[in-house]
Amino acid sequence: MIMNDGKLIDALFTQGWFVWDDFLTQDEVIELKACIPADWSQAGIGRNDEYMTKKAIRSDKIQWLSSDMASLLLTFYNVWTRFVWKLIVIFS
């Protein structure tokens, strides 16, 4: 993977975002996808008795972390760490 960091910096400066095609390998994408649970809940607003879901206000979904997800979280952390090290190596 070869990246021109000038292209990245220019895009961030002019657009505020950058798409880096093929940054992760296909195996890394598969590994990350395997860490994401399928059963997400509709996010809500309010607390206690005032809690409700209103897609017009908040349409995202959430996943609460639990102790039985430890191995998935560790796998995700390991892949994420490799991702961060790629950035460090590229921009050092």
Beta strands, then each sheet from edge to edge (+ up, - down):
strand 1: 41-42
strand 2: 61-62
sheet 1: 1+ 2-
end
